[in-house]
Amino acid sequence: MAVPDMRTERPAMHITVDRTRCQGHALCSMSDPEMFPLDDLGYSALEPAEVAEADEARVRLIISACPERALSATES
């Protein structure tokens, strides 16, 4: 008799930016320019993205450092 797989899949973390709130402080990009790119004017150019499980804690810290609260994370 096969043993059922009791592992549950973790919800994926997704990050987004509210471009109406971003003021171009660029703290996110200074922390991780690849994950948080800037446009030519210095504002966030982040496209909605899934975050690897290993990066979640670091990304949450970066999000919490945004003075305009323009960055957010959701799990799905």
N, CA, C and O atoms as a Maestro MAE file, in Angstrom:
{
 s_m_m2io_version
 :::
 2.0.0
}

f_m_ct {
 s_m_title
 :::
 protein
 m_atom[304] {
  # First column is atom index #
  i_m_mmod_type
  r_m_x_coord
  r_m_y_coord
  r_m_z_coord
  i_m_residue_number
  s_m_chain_name
  s_m_pdb_residue_name
  s_m_pdb_atom_name
  i_m_atomic_number
  :::
  1 25 0.847 -1.172 0.000 1 A "MET " " N  " 7
  2 3 0.000 0.000 0.000 1 A "MET " " CA " 6
  3 2 0.897 1.242 0.000 1 A "MET " " C  " 6
  4 15 1.830 1.334 0.799 1 A "MET " " O  " 8
  5 25 0.619 2.185 -0.886 2 A "ALA " " N  " 7
  6 3 1.424 3.410 -1.004 2 A "ALA " " CA " 6
  7 2 1.112 4.361 0.141 2 A "ALA " " C  " 6
  8 15 -0.035 4.489 0.570 2 A "ALA " " O  " 8
  9 25 2.149 5.023 0.624 3 A "VAL " " N  " 7
  10 3 1.984 6.017 1.683 3 A "VAL " " CA " 6
  11 2 1.653 7.355 1.026 3 A "VAL " " C  " 6
  12 15 2.370 7.790 0.125 3 A "VAL " " O  " 8
  13 25 0.579 8.013 1.463 4 A "PRO " " N  " 7
  14 3 0.230 9.298 0.841 4 A "PRO " " CA " 6
  15 2 1.280 10.362 1.142 4 A "PRO " " C  " 6
  16 15 1.886 10.362 2.214 4 A "PRO " " O  " 8
  17 25 1.486 11.255 0.200 5 A "ASP " " N  " 7
  18 3 2.427 12.358 0.365 5 A "ASP " " CA " 6
  19 2 1.753 13.443 1.197 5 A "ASP " " C  " 6
  20 15 0.801 14.077 0.743 5 A "ASP " " O  " 8
  21 25 2.247 13.655 2.416 6 A "MET " " N  " 7
  22 3 1.621 14.594 3.343 6 A "MET " " CA " 6
  23 2 2.225 15.998 3.257 6 A "MET " " C  " 6
  24 15 1.791 16.907 3.965 6 A "MET " " O  " 8
  25 25 3.221 16.175 2.393 7 A "ARG " " N  " 7
  26 3 3.808 17.505 2.254 7 A "ARG " " CA " 6
  27 2 2.795 18.441 1.615 7 A "ARG " " C  " 6
  28 15 2.038 18.047 0.729 7 A "ARG " " O  " 8
  29 25 2.792 19.659 2.069 8 A "THR " " N  " 7
  30 3 1.923 20.653 1.452 8 A "THR " " CA " 6
  31 2 2.796 21.663 0.724 8 A "THR " " C  " 6
  32 15 3.882 22.019 1.182 8 A "THR " " O  " 8
  33 25 2.312 22.099 -0.381 9 A "GLU " " N  " 7
  34 3 3.046 23.074 -1.177 9 A "GLU " " CA " 6
  35 2 2.875 24.457 -0.547 9 A "GLU " " C  " 6
  36 15 1.765 24.869 -0.211 9 A "GLU " " O  " 8
  37 25 4.006 25.169 -0.392 10 A "ARG " " N  " 7
  38 3 3.959 26.515 0.163 10 A "ARG " " CA " 6
  39 2 3.383 27.474 -0.876 10 A "ARG " " C  " 6
  40 15 3.648 27.350 -2.072 10 A "ARG " " O  " 8
  41 25 2.589 28.432 -0.394 11 A "PRO " " N  " 7
  42 3 2.120 29.432 -1.356 11 A "PRO " " CA " 6
  43 2 3.296 30.268 -1.858 11 A "PRO " " C  " 6
  44 15 4.209 30.585 -1.095 11 A "PRO " " O  " 8
  45 25 3.271 30.612 -3.108 12 A "ALA " " N  " 7
  46 3 4.350 31.403 -3.696 12 A "ALA " " CA " 6
  47 2 4.198 32.866 -3.304 12 A "ALA " " C  " 6
  48 15 3.085 33.387 -3.237 12 A "ALA " " O  " 8
  49 25 5.322 33.523 -3.048 13 A "MET " " N  " 7
  50 3 5.337 34.951 -2.736 13 A "MET " " CA " 6
  51 2 5.495 35.724 -4.039 13 A "MET " " C  " 6
  52 15 6.355 35.406 -4.860 13 A "MET " " O  " 8
  53 25 4.658 36.743 -4.221 14 A "HIS " " N  " 7
  54 3 4.722 37.601 -5.399 14 A "HIS " " CA " 6
  55 2 4.908 39.045 -4.939 14 A "HIS " " C  " 6
  56 15 4.308 39.469 -3.951 14 A "HIS " " O  " 8
  57 25 5.741 39.800 -5.659 15 A "ILE " " N  " 7
  58 3 5.957 41.205 -5.317 15 A "ILE " " CA " 6
  59 2 5.462 42.099 -6.445 15 A "ILE " " C  " 6
  60 15 5.558 41.762 -7.625 15 A "ILE " " O  " 8
  61 25 4.930 43.248 -6.044 16 A "THR " " N  " 7
  62 3 4.451 44.236 -7.003 16 A "THR " " CA " 6
  63 2 4.799 45.630 -6.480 16 A "THR " " C  " 6
  64 15 5.113 45.818 -5.305 16 A "THR " " O  " 8
  65 25 4.734 46.597 -7.392 17 A "VAL " " N  " 7
  66 3 4.960 47.995 -7.016 17 A "VAL " " CA " 6
  67 2 3.733 48.808 -7.425 17 A "VAL " " C  " 6
  68 15 3.161 48.599 -8.495 17 A "VAL " " O  " 8
  69 25 3.345 49.727 -6.561 18 A "ASP " " N  " 7
  70 3 2.297 50.693 -6.872 18 A "ASP " " CA " 6
  71 2 3.021 51.922 -7.409 18 A "ASP " " C  " 6
  72 15 3.554 52.718 -6.637 18 A "ASP " " O  " 8
  73 25 3.042 52.075 -8.715 19 A "ARG " " N  " 7
  74 3 3.810 53.157 -9.335 19 A "ARG " " CA " 6
  75 2 3.275 54.539 -8.972 19 A "ARG " " C  " 6
  76 15 3.996 55.529 -9.100 19 A "ARG " " O  " 8
  77 25 2.029 54.624 -8.525 20 A "THR " " N  " 7
  78 3 1.500 55.922 -8.108 20 A "THR " " CA " 6
  79 2 2.073 56.358 -6.762 20 A "THR " " C  " 6
  80 15 2.019 57.538 -6.415 20 A "THR " " O  " 8
  81 25 2.621 55.412 -6.007 21 A "ARG " " N  " 7
  82 3 3.201 55.733 -4.696 21 A "ARG " " CA " 6
  83 2 4.717 55.885 -4.737 21 A "ARG " " C  " 6
  84 15 5.292 56.570 -3.891 21 A "ARG " " O  " 8
  85 25 5.366 55.257 -5.706 22 A "CYS " " N  " 7
  86 3 6.831 55.287 -5.786 22 A "CYS " " CA " 6
  87 2 7.314 56.717 -6.029 22 A "CYS " " C  " 6
  88 15 6.842 57.394 -6.942 22 A "CYS " " O  " 8
  89 25 8.249 57.164 -5.208 23 A "GLN " " N  " 7
  90 3 8.801 58.514 -5.331 23 A "GLN " " CA " 6
  91 2 10.261 58.512 -5.765 23 A "GLN " " C  " 6
  92 15 10.903 59.562 -5.783 23 A "GLN " " O  " 8
  93 25 10.788 57.345 -6.114 24 A "GLY " " N  " 7
  94 3 12.144 57.257 -6.643 24 A "GLY " " CA " 6
  95 2 13.247 57.323 -5.603 24 A "GLY " " C  " 6
  96 15 14.363 57.726 -5.928 24 A "GLY " " O  " 8
  97 25 12.972 56.941 -4.368 25 A "HIS " " N  " 7
  98 3 14.020 56.912 -3.341 25 A "HIS " " CA " 6
  99 2 15.085 55.866 -3.672 25 A "HIS " " C  " 6
  100 15 16.247 56.019 -3.296 25 A "HIS " " O  " 8
  101 25 14.693 54.822 -4.364 26 A "ALA " " N  " 7
  102 3 15.577 53.757 -4.871 26 A "ALA " " CA " 6
  103 2 16.229 52.902 -3.792 26 A "ALA " " C  " 6
  104 15 17.237 52.249 -4.064 26 A "ALA " " O  " 8
  105 25 15.690 52.884 -2.582 27 A "LEU " " N  " 7
  106 3 16.246 52.025 -1.536 27 A "LEU " " CA " 6
  107 2 16.140 50.554 -1.929 27 A "LEU " " C  " 6
  108 15 17.031 49.763 -1.618 27 A "LEU " " O  " 8
  109 25 15.071 50.190 -2.599 28 A "CYS " " N  " 7
  110 3 14.896 48.801 -3.027 28 A "CYS " " CA " 6
  111 2 15.982 48.419 -4.028 28 A "CYS " " C  " 6
  112 15 16.594 47.357 -3.915 28 A "CYS " " O  " 8
  113 25 16.211 49.273 -4.986 29 A "SER " " N  " 7
  114 3 17.204 48.980 -6.013 29 A "SER " " CA " 6
  115 2 18.618 48.962 -5.444 29 A "SER " " C  " 6
  116 15 19.458 48.181 -5.891 29 A "SER " " O  " 8
  117 25 18.880 49.810 -4.469 30 A "MET " " N  " 7
  118 3 20.203 49.780 -3.840 30 A "MET " " CA " 6
  119 2 20.431 48.459 -3.116 30 A "MET " " C  " 6
  120 15 21.565 47.991 -3.014 30 A "MET " " O  " 8
  121 25 19.367 47.865 -2.619 31 A "SER " " N  " 7
  122 3 19.471 46.584 -1.910 31 A "SER " " CA " 6
  123 2 19.595 45.407 -2.860 31 A "SER " " C  " 6
  124 15 20.306 44.445 -2.569 31 A "SER " " O  " 8
  125 25 18.907 45.476 -3.996 32 A "ASP " " N  " 7
  126 3 18.949 44.385 -4.976 32 A "ASP " " CA " 6
  127 2 18.563 44.934 -6.346 32 A "ASP " " C  " 6
  128 15 17.393 44.883 -6.724 32 A "ASP " " O  " 8
  129 25 19.538 45.459 -7.094 33 A "PRO " " N  " 7
  130 3 19.219 46.086 -8.383 33 A "PRO " " CA " 6
  131 2 18.659 45.136 -9.439 33 A "PRO " " C  " 6
  132 15 17.966 45.577 -10.356 33 A "PRO " " O  " 8
  133 25 18.946 43.853 -9.324 34 A "GLU " " N  " 7
  134 3 18.399 42.909 -10.300 34 A "GLU " " CA " 6
  135 2 16.930 42.631 -10.043 34 A "GLU " " C  " 6
  136 15 16.144 42.547 -10.986 34 A "GLU " " O  " 8
  137 25 16.548 42.487 -8.785 35 A "MET " " N  " 7
  138 3 15.156 42.190 -8.459 35 A "MET " " CA " 6
  139 2 14.295 43.451 -8.503 35 A "MET " " C  " 6
  140 15 13.107 43.387 -8.820 35 A "MET " " O  " 8
  141 25 14.905 44.606 -8.182 36 A "PHE " " N  " 7
  142 3 14.175 45.866 -8.131 36 A "PHE " " CA " 6
  143 2 14.809 46.883 -9.081 36 A "PHE " " C  " 6
  144 15 15.465 47.821 -8.630 36 A "PHE " " O  " 8
  145 25 14.621 46.707 -10.388 37 A "PRO " " N  " 7
  146 3 15.233 47.623 -11.359 37 A "PRO " " CA " 6
  147 2 14.557 48.994 -11.338 37 A "PRO " " C  " 6
  148 15 13.428 49.146 -10.872 37 A "PRO " " O  " 8
  149 25 15.279 49.981 -11.853 38 A "LEU " " N  " 7
  150 3 14.748 51.340 -11.962 38 A "LEU " " CA " 6
  151 2 14.588 51.705 -13.431 38 A "LEU " " C  " 6
  152 15 15.287 51.177 -14.296 38 A "LEU " " O  " 8
  153 25 13.655 52.619 -13.701 39 A "ASP " " N  " 7
  154 3 13.524 53.130 -15.060 39 A "ASP " " CA " 6
  155 2 14.518 54.270 -15.263 39 A "ASP " " C  " 6
  156 15 15.313 54.566 -14.372 39 A "ASP " " O  " 8
  157 25 14.478 54.898 -16.409 40 A "ASP " " N  " 7
  158 3 15.426 55.962 -16.737 40 A "ASP " " CA " 6
  159 2 15.288 57.195 -15.848 40 A "ASP " " C  " 6
  160 15 16.216 57.999 -15.759 40 A "ASP " " O  " 8
  161 25 14.145 57.350 -15.193 41 A "LEU " " N  " 7
  162 3 13.924 58.497 -14.314 41 A "LEU " " CA " 6
  163 2 14.208 58.178 -12.849 41 A "LEU " " C  " 6
  164 15 14.084 59.047 -11.987 41 A "LEU " " O  " 8
  165 25 14.588 56.934 -12.569 42 A "GLY " " N  " 7
  166 3 14.925 56.544 -11.203 42 A "GLY " " CA " 6
  167 2 13.777 55.986 -10.388 42 A "GLY " " C  " 6
  168 15 13.894 55.830 -9.172 42 A "GLY " " O  " 8
  169 25 12.664 55.683 -11.048 43 A "TYR " " N  " 7
  170 3 11.521 55.086 -10.366 43 A "TYR " " CA " 6
  171 2 11.535 53.573 -10.579 43 A "TYR " " C  " 6
  172 15 12.173 53.066 -11.502 43 A "TYR " " O  " 8
  173 25 10.824 52.871 -9.716 44 A "SER " " N  " 7
  174 3 10.788 51.418 -9.813 44 A "SER " " CA " 6
  175 2 10.220 50.971 -11.148 44 A "SER " " C  " 6
  176 15 9.186 51.464 -11.599 44 A "SER " " O  " 8
  177 25 10.906 50.036 -11.767 45 A "ALA " " N  " 7
  178 3 10.453 49.417 -13.012 45 A "ALA " " CA " 6
  179 2 10.090 47.957 -12.767 45 A "ALA " " C  " 6
  180 15 10.033 47.156 -13.699 45 A "ALA " " O  " 8
  181 25 9.848 47.624 -11.512 46 A "LEU " " N  " 7
  182 3 9.520 46.250 -11.135 46 A "LEU " " CA " 6
  183 2 8.279 45.768 -11.852 46 A "LEU " " C  " 6
  184 15 7.247 46.440 -11.848 46 A "LEU " " O  " 8
  185 25 8.379 44.619 -12.458 47 A "GLU " " N  " 7
  186 3 7.220 43.929 -13.017 47 A "GLU " " CA " 6
  187 2 6.799 42.900 -11.965 47 A "GLU " " C  " 6
  188 15 7.653 42.377 -11.250 47 A "GLU " " O  " 8
  189 25 5.498 42.599 -11.854 48 A "PRO " " N  " 7
  190 3 5.091 41.586 -10.885 48 A "PRO " " CA " 6
  191 2 5.941 40.328 -11.044 48 A "PRO " " C  " 6
  192 15 6.139 39.837 -12.156 48 A "PRO " " O  " 8
  193 25 6.436 39.816 -9.932 49 A "ALA " " N  " 7
  194 3 7.365 38.689 -9.997 49 A "ALA " " CA " 6
  195 2 7.154 37.741 -8.821 49 A "ALA " " C  " 6
  196 15 6.725 38.142 -7.739 49 A "ALA " " O  " 8
  197 25 7.470 36.475 -9.069 50 A "GLU " " N  " 7
  198 3 7.459 35.473 -8.013 50 A "GLU " " CA " 6
  199 2 8.833 35.457 -7.364 50 A "GLU " " C  " 6
  200 15 9.850 35.572 -8.047 50 A "GLU " " O  " 8
  201 25 8.862 35.314 -6.054 51 A "VAL " " N  " 7
  202 3 10.107 35.333 -5.292 51 A "VAL " " CA " 6
  203 2 10.468 33.913 -4.875 51 A "VAL " " C  " 6
  204 15 9.619 33.164 -4.393 51 A "VAL " " O  " 8
  205 25 11.717 33.552 -5.062 52 A "ALA " " N  " 7
  206 3 12.183 32.235 -4.630 52 A "ALA " " CA " 6
  207 2 12.088 32.140 -3.107 52 A "ALA " " C  " 6
  208 15 12.302 33.126 -2.402 52 A "ALA " " O  " 8
  209 25 11.773 30.971 -2.616 53 A "GLU " " N  " 7
  210 3 11.622 30.770 -1.178 53 A "GLU " " CA " 6
  211 2 12.864 31.216 -0.406 53 A "GLU " " C  " 6
  212 15 12.743 31.782 0.680 53 A "GLU " " O  " 8
  213 25 14.030 30.973 -0.944 54 A "ALA " " N  " 7
  214 3 15.275 31.340 -0.275 54 A "ALA " " CA " 6
  215 2 15.454 32.853 -0.149 54 A "ALA " " C  " 6
  216 15 16.212 33.314 0.704 54 A "ALA " " O  " 8
  217 25 14.766 33.629 -0.989 55 A "ASP " " N  " 7
  218 3 14.894 35.093 -0.980 55 A "ASP " " CA " 6
  219 2 13.783 35.805 -0.215 55 A "ASP " " C  " 6
  220 15 13.831 37.025 -0.056 55 A "ASP " " O  " 8
  221 25 12.797 35.072 0.255 56 A "GLU " " N  " 7
  222 3 11.621 35.700 0.844 56 A "GLU " " CA " 6
  223 2 11.930 36.609 2.029 56 A "GLU " " C  " 6
  224 15 11.422 37.730 2.078 56 A "GLU " " O  " 8
  225 25 12.733 36.171 2.970 57 A "ALA " " N  " 7
  226 3 13.015 36.991 4.158 57 A "ALA " " CA " 6
  227 2 13.718 38.288 3.768 57 A "ALA " " C  " 6
  228 15 13.381 39.357 4.276 57 A "ALA " " O  " 8
  229 25 14.690 38.195 2.871 58 A "ARG " " N  " 7
  230 3 15.426 39.381 2.427 58 A "ARG " " CA " 6
  231 2 14.500 40.343 1.683 58 A "ARG " " C  " 6
  232 15 14.574 41.555 1.883 58 A "ARG " " O  " 8
  233 25 13.635 39.810 0.833 59 A "VAL " " N  " 7
  234 3 12.707 40.653 0.079 59 A "VAL " " CA " 6
  235 2 11.716 41.336 1.017 59 A "VAL " " C  " 6
  236 15 11.369 42.498 0.807 59 A "VAL " " O  " 8
  237 25 11.262 40.632 2.043 60 A "ARG " " N  " 7
  238 3 10.347 41.264 3.014 60 A "ARG " " CA " 6
  239 2 11.027 42.452 3.712 60 A "ARG " " C  " 6
  240 15 10.391 43.477 3.958 60 A "ARG " " O  " 8
  241 25 12.302 42.313 4.025 61 A "LEU " " N  " 7
  242 3 13.037 43.430 4.631 61 A "LEU " " CA " 6
  243 2 13.129 44.614 3.667 61 A "LEU " " C  " 6
  244 15 12.941 45.762 4.069 61 A "LEU " " O  " 8
  245 25 13.413 44.334 2.416 62 A "ILE " " N  " 7
  246 3 13.505 45.398 1.413 62 A "ILE " " CA " 6
  247 2 12.151 46.091 1.266 62 A "ILE " " C  " 6
  248 15 12.085 47.319 1.215 62 A "ILE " " O  " 8
  249 25 11.085 45.318 1.198 63 A "ILE " " N  " 7
  250 3 9.744 45.888 1.085 63 A "ILE " " CA " 6
  251 2 9.435 46.775 2.281 63 A "ILE " " C  " 6
  252 15 8.879 47.861 2.120 63 A "ILE " " O  " 8
  253 25 9.785 46.327 3.468 64 A "SER " " N  " 7
  254 3 9.479 47.107 4.673 64 A "SER " " CA " 6
  255 2 10.286 48.400 4.752 64 A "SER " " C  " 6
  256 15 9.913 49.313 5.489 64 A "SER " " O  " 8
  257 25 11.387 48.490 4.004 65 A "ALA " " N  " 7
  258 3 12.227 49.692 4.023 65 A "ALA " " CA " 6
  259 2 11.714 50.784 3.080 65 A "ALA " " C  " 6
  260 15 12.213 51.908 3.120 65 A "ALA " " O  " 8
  261 25 10.744 50.478 2.248 66 A "CYS " " N  " 7
  262 3 10.238 51.472 1.296 66 A "CYS " " CA " 6
  263 2 9.498 52.569 2.060 66 A "CYS " " C  " 6
  264 15 8.474 52.297 2.686 66 A "CYS " " O  " 8
  265 25 10.003 53.812 2.017 67 A "PRO " " N  " 7
  266 3 9.372 54.885 2.797 67 A "PRO " " CA " 6
  267 2 7.984 55.269 2.294 67 A "PRO " " C  " 6
  268 15 7.201 55.855 3.041 67 A "PRO " " O  " 8
  269 25 7.670 54.951 1.051 68 A "GLU " " N  " 7
  270 3 6.361 55.296 0.492 68 A "GLU " " CA " 6
  271 2 5.381 54.129 0.528 68 A "GLU " " C  " 6
  272 15 4.225 54.269 0.129 68 A "GLU " " O  " 8
  273 25 5.845 52.979 1.007 69 A "ARG " " N  " 7
  274 3 5.045 51.744 1.031 69 A "ARG " " CA " 6
  275 2 4.502 51.421 -0.351 69 A "ARG " " C  " 6
  276 15 3.349 51.015 -0.502 69 A "ARG " " O  " 8
  277 25 5.344 51.605 -1.352 70 A "ALA " " N  " 7
  278 3 4.957 51.343 -2.739 70 A "ALA " " CA " 6
  279 2 5.101 49.879 -3.113 70 A "ALA " " C  " 6
  280 15 4.504 49.428 -4.090 70 A "ALA " " O  " 8
  281 25 5.880 49.136 -2.354 71 A "LEU " " N  " 7
  282 3 6.102 47.712 -2.643 71 A "LEU " " CA " 6
  283 2 5.192 46.861 -1.784 71 A "LEU " " C  " 6
  284 15 4.923 47.195 -0.630 71 A "LEU " " O  " 8
  285 25 4.718 45.760 -2.348 72 A "SER " " N  " 7
  286 3 3.890 44.844 -1.566 72 A "SER " " CA " 6
  287 2 4.169 43.404 -1.968 72 A "SER " " C  " 6
  288 15 4.655 43.122 -3.064 72 A "SER " " O  " 8
  289 25 3.848 42.509 -1.051 73 A "ALA " " N  " 7
  290 3 4.003 41.079 -1.282 73 A "ALA " " CA " 6
  291 2 2.685 40.391 -0.996 73 A "ALA " " C  " 6
  292 15 1.981 40.728 -0.044 73 A "ALA " " O  " 8
  293 25 2.366 39.431 -1.828 74 A "THR " " N  " 7
  294 3 1.185 38.597 -1.618 74 A "THR " " CA " 6
  295 2 1.605 37.156 -1.754 74 A "THR " " C  " 6
  296 15 2.624 36.853 -2.375 74 A "THR " " O  " 8
  297 25 0.835 36.277 -1.182 75 A "GLU " " N  " 7
  298 3 1.099 34.844 -1.312 75 A "GLU " " CA " 6
  299 2 -0.101 34.199 -1.976 75 A "GLU " " C  " 6
  300 15 -1.253 34.471 -1.639 75 A "GLU " " O  " 8
  301 25 0.209 33.331 -2.936 76 A "SER " " N  " 7
  302 3 -0.883 32.623 -3.627 76 A "SER " " CA " 6
  303 2 -0.408 31.264 -4.060 76 A "SER " " C  " 6
  304 15 -1.171 30.505 -4.658 76 A "SER " " O  " 8
  :::
 }
 m_bond[303] {
  # First column is bond index #
  i_m_from
  i_m_to
  i_m_order
  :::
  1 1 2 1
  2 2 3 1
  3 3 4 2
  4 3 5 1
  5 5 6 1
  6 6 7 1
  7 7 8 2
  8 7 9 1
  9 9 10 1
  10 10 11 1
  11 11 12 2
  12 11 13 1
  13 13 14 1
  14 14 15 1
  15 15 16 2
  16 15 17 1
  17 17 18 1
  18 18 19 1
  19 19 20 2
  20 19 21 1
  21 21 22 1
  22 22 23 1
  23 23 24 2
  24 23 25 1
  25 25 26 1
  26 26 27 1
  27 27 28 2
  28 27 29 1
  29 29 30 1
  30 30 31 1
  31 31 32 2
  32 31 33 1
  33 33 34 1
  34 34 35 1
  35 35 36 2
  36 35 37 1
  37 37 38 1
  38 38 39 1
  39 39 40 2
  40 39 41 1
  41 41 42 1
  42 42 43 1
  43 43 44 2
  44 43 45 1
  45 45 46 1
  46 46 47 1
  47 47 48 2
  48 47 49 1
  49 49 50 1
  50 50 51 1
  51 51 52 2
  52 51 53 1
  53 53 54 1
  54 54 55 1
  55 55 56 2
  56 55 57 1
  57 57 58 1
  58 58 59 1
  59 59 60 2
  60 59 61 1
  61 61 62 1
  62 62 63 1
  63 63 64 2
  64 63 65 1
  65 65 66 1
  66 66 67 1
  67 67 68 2
  68 67 69 1
  69 69 70 1
  70 70 71 1
  71 71 72 2
  72 71 73 1
  73 73 74 1
  74 74 75 1
  75 75 76 2
  76 75 77 1
  77 77 78 1
  78 78 79 1
  79 79 80 2
  80 79 81 1
  81 81 82 1
  82 82 83 1
  83 83 84 2
  84 83 85 1
  85 85 86 1
  86 86 87 1
  87 87 88 2
  88 87 89 1
  89 89 90 1
  90 90 91 1
  91 91 92 2
  92 91 93 1
  93 93 94 1
  94 94 95 1
  95 95 96 2
  96 95 97 1
  97 97 98 1
  98 98 99 1
  99 99 100 2
  100 99 101 1
  101 101 102 1
  102 102 103 1
  103 103 104 2
  104 103 105 1
  105 105 106 1
  106 106 107 1
  107 107 108 2
  108 107 109 1
  109 109 110 1
  110 110 111 1
  111 111 112 2
  112 111 113 1
  113 113 114 1
  114 114 115 1
  115 115 116 2
  116 115 117 1
  117 117 118 1
  118 118 119 1
  119 119 120 2
  120 119 121 1
  121 121 122 1
  122 122 123 1
  123 123 124 2
  124 123 125 1
  125 125 126 1
  126 126 127 1
  127 127 128 2
  128 127 129 1
  129 129 130 1
  130 130 131 1
  131 131 132 2
  132 131 133 1
  133 133 134 1
  134 134 135 1
  135 135 136 2
  136 135 137 1
  137 137 138 1
  138 138 139 1
  139 139 140 2
  140 139 141 1
  141 141 142 1
  142 142 143 1
  143 143 144 2
  144 143 145 1
  145 145 146 1
  146 146 147 1
  147 147 148 2
  148 147 149 1
  149 149 150 1
  150 150 151 1
  151 151 152 2
  152 151 153 1
  153 153 154 1
  154 154 155 1
  155 155 156 2
  156 155 157 1
  157 157 158 1
  158 158 159 1
  159 159 160 2
  160 159 161 1
  161 161 162 1
  162 162 163 1
  163 163 164 2
  164 163 165 1
  165 165 166 1
  166 166 167 1
  167 167 168 2
  168 167 169 1
  169 169 170 1
  170 170 171 1
  171 171 172 2
  172 171 173 1
  173 173 174 1
  174 174 175 1
  175 175 176 2
  176 175 177 1
  177 177 178 1
  178 178 179 1
  179 179 180 2
  180 179 181 1
  181 181 182 1
  182 182 183 1
  183 183 184 2
  184 183 185 1
  185 185 186 1
  186 186 187 1
  187 187 188 2
  188 187 189 1
  189 189 190 1
  190 190 191 1
  191 191 192 2
  192 191 193 1
  193 193 194 1
  194 194 195 1
  195 195 196 2
  196 195 197 1
  197 197 198 1
  198 198 199 1
  199 199 200 2
  200 199 201 1
  201 201 202 1
  202 202 203 1
  203 203 204 2
  204 203 205 1
  205 205 206 1
  206 206 207 1
  207 207 208 2
  208 207 209 1
  209 209 210 1
  210 210 211 1
  211 211 212 2
  212 211 213 1
  213 213 214 1
  214 214 215 1
  215 215 216 2
  216 215 217 1
  217 217 218 1
  218 218 219 1
  219 219 220 2
  220 219 221 1
  221 221 222 1
  222 222 223 1
  223 223 224 2
  224 223 225 1
  225 225 226 1
  226 226 227 1
  227 227 228 2
  228 227 229 1
  229 229 230 1
  230 230 231 1
  231 231 232 2
  232 231 233 1
  233 233 234 1
  234 234 235 1
  235 235 236 2
  236 235 237 1
  237 237 238 1
  238 238 239 1
  239 239 240 2
  240 239 241 1
  241 241 242 1
  242 242 243 1
  243 243 244 2
  244 243 245 1
  245 245 246 1
  246 246 247 1
  247 247 248 2
  248 247 249 1
  249 249 250 1
  250 250 251 1
  251 251 252 2
  252 251 253 1
  253 253 254 1
  254 254 255 1
  255 255 256 2
  256 255 257 1
  257 257 258 1
  258 258 259 1
  259 259 260 2
  260 259 261 1
  261 261 262 1
  262 262 263 1
  263 263 264 2
  264 263 265 1
  265 265 266 1
  266 266 267 1
  267 267 268 2
  268 267 269 1
  269 269 270 1
  270 270 271 1
  271 271 272 2
  272 271 273 1
  273 273 274 1
  274 274 275 1
  275 275 276 2
  276 275 277 1
  277 277 278 1
  278 278 279 1
  279 279 280 2
  280 279 281 1
  281 281 282 1
  282 282 283 1
  283 283 284 2
  284 283 285 1
  285 285 286 1
  286 286 287 1
  287 287 288 2
  288 287 289 1
  289 289 290 1
  290 290 291 1
  291 291 292 2
  292 291 293 1
  293 293 294 1
  294 294 295 1
  295 295 296 2
  296 295 297 1
  297 297 298 1
  298 298 299 1
  299 299 300 2
  300 299 301 1
  301 301 302 1
  302 302 303 1
  303 303 304 2
  :::
 }
}
